[in-house]
């Protein structure tokens, strides 16, 4: 039966039925001004006509269900638009942040919500908050009484105020994605303070680092492993706590950074991937390799002495390089506290844990290595490295131009 005959015999409103290849048929109908199409199988035109009624019923049911769902979703959206900011923030954490954000970011956002945002804007409806409200919030955070423990001198730092702004923008971006709101007031106003925070680390050379390592080895041997790892590999605090002996290849002279340890509430200690989500391999020199070998031997002796009381891994090869006294994973916060106490007691206050990492990168820059090579070992992206350590790379410009000038002179002489 031809397509024209099929259409002629169909009653008004029954839609258009046409044959495709073989036993495939297509029914096209309009419902509420929208066109819907379904393909089904029938042996001939008569069977297709009979089956089209059932297909039409399926389309009508699907359209009605979708319409009902849209109505339900719209009703829920209308309800959420009337929520206060405090209630919507709780919804944001439940539906998005608790699953999509890193534990440390989630914890930081919850503290910002509790201490900075909700006390000042939490009672207002989310749809009623304006850019002017946010501007007043940021201005209030600059005052001394904005701190949880006022010092009577200054309000929050510029960076802390920008963190508040970033959090509010994230909440409203979530509301935009869920179609609860169609605008984001945080995109129409910015804090009236500079976002750039220049925290120039103290200039440290290899002599400063070696003096620190010597003092730690002699005065606080238990603290030496994490300090040595951070100084020799330039690791982040969580990364040195997450380093296992299986990550150290003594044959190749390489250390692979695979994971990081962080502490959040209420989860406690969490072992996760690195900050960038990528592994990186760092070659080490013979002296550093000997240091790692000495640490491994000392730890295995301690493991034998502890016996059943050792809280490390089942296999010595899977033990952490830097551990608590009982062999368990080292708490990053405990390491920072112990390190801070030591440096204050022995006159190394300028060498913070991050300063060790900074010195590692700065020394490589001073030695003339390129940004891509350094970034591959430090875990930065090259563009971030160039931005963060621009002052260190600036010092290399004159040396580079002088070397280029010497090369030109040599070329002229040779010509």
C-alpha positions in Angstrom: 0.0 0.0 0.0 1.4 3.4 -0.9 2.1 6.1 1.6 -0.6 8.3 0.0 -3.3 5.6 0.4 -2.2 5.1 4.0 -2.6 8.7 4.8 -6.0 9.0 3.0 -7.6 6.3 5.1 -6.6 7.7 8.4 -9.1 9.8 10.4 -8.4 13.4 11.2 -6.0 13.8 14.2 -4.7 10.2 13.9 -1.3 11.5 12.6 0.8 10.6 9.6 1.8 7.0 9.0 4.4 6.1 6.4 6.4 3.0 5.6 10.2 3.0 6.0 12.5 0.2 5.0 11.2 -3.4 5.2 8.7 -3.8 8.0 9.6 -0.5 9.7 6.7 2.1 9.9 6.8 5.6 11.3 3.9 7.3 13.1 4.1 11.1 13.4 1.4 13.1 15.3 1.0 16.5 16.9 0.1 16.9 20.5 -0.4 20.5 21.9 1.3 21.9 18.9 4.5 19.7 19.2 5.4 17.0 16.8 6.2 13.5 18.1 7.4 10.5 16.1 7.7 6.8 16.8 9.0 3.9 14.7 7.5 0.4 15.1 7.4 -2.9 13.2 4.5 -4.2 11.2 4.2 -6.9 8.5 1.9 -4.9 6.3 -0.2 -1.8 6.0 -3.3 -3.3 7.7 -1.3 -4.4 10.7 0.4 -1.0 10.8 -3.0 0.8 10.9 -4.1 -1.3 13.8 -0.9 -0.9 15.7 -0.7 2.8 15.2 -3.6 3.3 17.6 -1.6 1.7 20.4 1.5 3.7 19.5 -0.6 6.9 19.6 -1.8 5.9 23.1 1.8 5.4 24.2 2.8 8.8 22.8 -0.2 10.4 24.6 0.8 8.7 27.9 4.4 9.7 27.6 3.5 13.3 26.8 1.1 13.4 29.7 3.7 11.9 32.1 6.3 14.4 30.9 3.9 17.3 31.4 3.0 16.1 34.8 6.6 15.8 35.8 7.4 19.2 34.4 4.5 20.5 36.5 5.8 18.8 39.6 9.3 20.1 39.0 8.1 23.6 38.4 6.1 23.5 41.6 9.2 22.4 43.5 11.2 25.2 41.9 8.5 27.7 42.9 8.7 26.4 46.4 12.5 26.6 46.6 12.4 30.2 45.3 10.7 31.1 48.5 13.3 29.5 50.7 15.7 31.6 52.8 19.3 31.6 51.8 20.1 29.6 54.9 17.7 26.8 53.8 18.9 26.9 50.2 22.5 26.6 51.3 21.6 23.4 53.2 19.9 22.2 50.0 23.1 23.1 48.0 25.3 21.0 50.3 22.9 18.1 50.3 22.2 17.9 46.6 25.6 19.0 45.2 28.5 20.0 47.4 28.6 16.9 49.5 29.1 14.8 46.4 30.8 17.0 43.9 33.4 19.0 45.9 36.7 17.9 47.4 36.4 17.3 51.2 38.6 20.2 52.1 36.7 22.6 49.8 33.4 21.3 51.2 34.6 21.9 54.8 35.8 25.3 53.9 32.5 26.3 52.3 30.6 25.0 55.3 32.7 27.2 57.6 32.1 30.2 55.4 28.4 29.6 55.4 28.2 29.2 59.1 30.5 32.1 60.2 30.2 34.6 57.4 27.2 34.3 55.2 24.2 32.9 57.2 24.6 35.3 60.2 24.2 38.3 57.9 22.1 37.1 55.0 20.7 33.8 56.0 17.2 35.0 56.9 16.5 36.7 53.5 14.8 34.8 50.7 17.2 33.6 48.1 15.3 35.3 45.2 15.4 38.7 47.1 19.1 39.0 47.6 20.5 41.7 45.4 24.0 42.8 44.3 23.7 45.7 46.8 23.1 43.2 49.6 26.3 41.4 48.7 28.2 44.7 48.4 27.1 45.5 52.0 28.2 42.1 53.1 31.7 42.4 51.7 32.0 45.9 53.2 31.0 44.5 56.6 33.6 41.8 56.4 36.3 44.4 56.2 35.4 45.7 59.7 37.2 44.3 62.8 34.0 42.8 64.3 33.7 40.5 61.2 36.2 38.1 62.8 35.1 35.2 65.0 37.7 36.4 67.5 38.0 40.2 66.9 41.5 41.6 67.3 40.3 45.1 67.4 42.4 46.2 64.4 41.4 44.7 61.1 38.6 42.8 59.5 39.0 39.7 57.2 41.8 39.6 54.8 41.2 40.4 51.2 41.6 36.8 50.2 39.1 35.7 52.9 36.5 38.1 51.6 37.0 36.8 48.0 36.5 33.2 49.4 33.1 34.3 50.7 32.3 35.8 47.3 33.4 32.6 45.5 31.1 30.5 47.8 28.1 32.7 47.2 28.7 32.6 43.5 28.9 28.8 43.6 25.5 28.6 45.5 23.8 30.8 42.9 25.4 29.0 40.0 23.9 25.8 41.4 20.5 27.5 41.5 20.9 28.5 37.9 21.7 24.9 36.8 18.7 23.6 38.6 16.6 26.4 37.0 15.5 27.6 40.5 16.8 31.1 39.6 17.6 32.7 36.3 20.2 35.2 37.6 23.3 35.3 39.8 23.7 38.5 41.9 27.3 37.5 42.7 28.2 38.0 39.0 27.0 41.6 39.2 29.2 42.7 42.1 32.7 42.1 43.3 34.3 42.7 46.7 35.8 46.2 46.9 39.2 44.8 47.8 42.1 43.5 45.7 42.0 39.8 44.9 45.8 39.6 44.4 47.6 38.6 47.6 51.3 38.9 47.4 52.8 36.6 49.9 56.5 36.7 49.0 58.2 33.8 50.6 61.5 34.4 52.3 64.6 34.0 50.1 66.1 30.7 51.1 69.1 29.0 49.7 70.5 25.5 50.0 72.5 26.5 53.1 69.4 27.5 55.0 67.6 24.2 54.1 70.7 22.1 55.1 71.0 23.9 58.4 67.3 23.2 59.1 67.7 19.5 58.2 70.8 19.1 60.3 69.0 20.7 63.3 65.9 18.5 62.9 68.0 15.3 62.5 69.9 16.1 65.7 67.2 17.6 67.9 64.0 16.0 66.7 64.7 12.7 64.7 61.0 11.7 64.6 60.3 14.9 62.6 63.2 14.4 60.1 61.4 12.1 57.6 58.6 14.5 56.6 60.9 17.5 56.6 63.5 15.7 54.4 60.8 14.6 52.0 59.4 18.1 51.7 62.8 19.7 51.3 64.2 17.2 48.7 61.0 16.6 46.7 59.1 19.9 47.1 55.9 18.0 48.0 52.8 19.5 49.4 52.0 18.7 53.0 49.3 16.1 52.2 51.5 14.5 49.5 54.4 13.8 51.9 51.9 12.2 54.3 50.6 10.0 51.5 53.9 8.7 50.2 54.4 4.9 50.6 57.6 2.9 50.2 56.0 1.2 47.1 56.2 4.7 45.5 60.0 4.8 45.8 61.8 3.0 43.1 65.3 2.4 44.4 66.5 0.8 41.2 65.5 3.7 38.9 66.1 6.4 41.6 62.6 7.8 41.2 59.7 8.7 43.5 56.2 8.8 42.3 53.6 11.1 43.9 50.3 9.3 43.7 48.1 10.4 46.6 47.5 12.9 49.3 46.3 12.8 52.9 43.8 15.4 54.2 41.9 15.9 57.4 38.3 17.1 57.4 35.4 17.1 59.8 33.6 14.9 60.4 35.3 12.4 58.0 38.7 12.6 59.8 41.8 11.5 57.8 41.1 10.8 54.1 43.6 9.4 51.6 42.8 10.8 48.1 44.4 11.7 44.8 46.8 14.6 44.5 45.6 18.2 44.3 45.7 18.1 40.5 44.3 14.5 40.2 47.5 13.4 38.4 50.5 11.4 39.4 54.0 12.7 38.8 57.4 11.1 39.0 60.5 12.9 40.5 64.0 11.6 39.8 66.2 11.8 42.9 70.0 12.0 43.2 72.2 9.4 44.9 72.5 11.4 48.1 68.7 11.7 48.4 68.3 8.0 47.5 70.7 7.1 50.4 68.6 9.2 52.7 65.5 7.3 51.7 67.3 4.0 52.1 68.4 5.0 55.7 64.9 6.0 56.6 63.5 2.7 55.2 66.0 0.6 57.3 65.3 2.6 60.4 61.5 2.2 60.0 61.7 -1.5 59.5 63.7 -1.9 62.7 61.0 0.1 64.5 58.4 -2.1 62.9 60.1 -5.2 64.3 60.4 -3.6 67.7 56.7 -2.7 67.8 55.6 -6.1 66.8 51.7 -6.4 66.9 51.5 -2.8 68.1 52.6 -1.6 64.6 49.6 0.2 63.0 51.1 0.4 59.5 50.2 -1.7 56.5 50.3 -5.5 56.4 53.4 -5.4 54.2 56.5 -3.2 55.0 56.6 -2.3 51.3 53.1 -0.6 51.7 54.0 1.3 54.8 53.9 5.1 54.6 57.4 6.7 54.4 56.4 9.4 57.0 54.3 7.9 59.8 53.0 8.5 63.3 55.1 6.8 66.1 52.9 3.6 65.8 53.3 3.4 62.0 49.9 4.8 61.2 49.3 7.5 58.6 50.7 10.8 59.6 48.1 13.5 60.3 49.0 16.6 58.2 47.8 18.9 61.0 49.9 17.1 63.6 52.9 17.4 61.4 52.3 21.2 61.0 51.9 21.6 64.7 55.1 19.7 65.5 57.1 21.5 62.8 55.9 24.9 64.0 56.8 24.1 67.6 60.3 23.0 66.5 61.0 26.0 64.2 59.9 28.5 66.9 62.1 26.8 69.5 65.2 26.7 67.3 65.0 30.0 65.4 63.8 28.8 62.0 60.4 30.6 62.1 60.9 31.9 58.5 61.0 28.4 57.1 57.4 27.2 57.1 56.4 23.9 55.6 55.3 25.7 52.4 58.6 27.6 52.4 60.4 24.2 51.9 58.3 23.6 48.8 58.9 27.2 47.6 62.6 26.8 48.1 62.7 23.6 46.1 61.1 25.4 43.1 63.1 28.6 43.5 66.4 26.7 43.5 65.5 24.8 40.3 64.6 28.2 38.7 67.9 29.7 39.9 69.8 26.8 38.3 68.2 27.6 35.0 65.7 24.9 34.4 62.6 25.6 32.3 59.1 26.0 33.6 57.8 22.9 32.0 60.4 20.7 33.6 60.0 22.3 37.0 56.2 22.1 36.8 56.3 18.4 36.0 58.2 17.7 39.3 56.4 20.2 41.5 52.9 19.4 40.4 52.1 22.9 39.2 50.7 23.7 35.8 53.3 25.7 33.8 51.1 28.8 33.6 50.5 28.8 37.4 54.2 28.3 38.0 55.1 31.2 35.8 52.6 33.4 37.5 53.5 32.4 41.1 57.2 32.5 40.6 57.4 35.4 38.1 59.9 37.3 40.3 62.3 34.3 40.3 62.1 33.9 36.5 62.6 37.7 36.1 66.1 37.3 37.6 66.9 34.9 34.8 66.1 37.4 32.0 69.3 39.4 32.2 71.4 36.2 32.3 69.5 34.9 29.3 70.0 38.1 27.3 73.7 38.3 28.2 74.1 34.7 27.1 72.3 35.6 23.8 74.6 38.5 23.4 77.7 36.4 23.8 76.3 33.9 21.3 75.9 36.7 18.7 79.5 37.9 19.3 80.8 34.4 18.8 78.7 34.1 15.6 80.1 37.4 14.2 83.7 36.3 15.0 83.1 32.9 13.3 81.7 34.7 10.2 
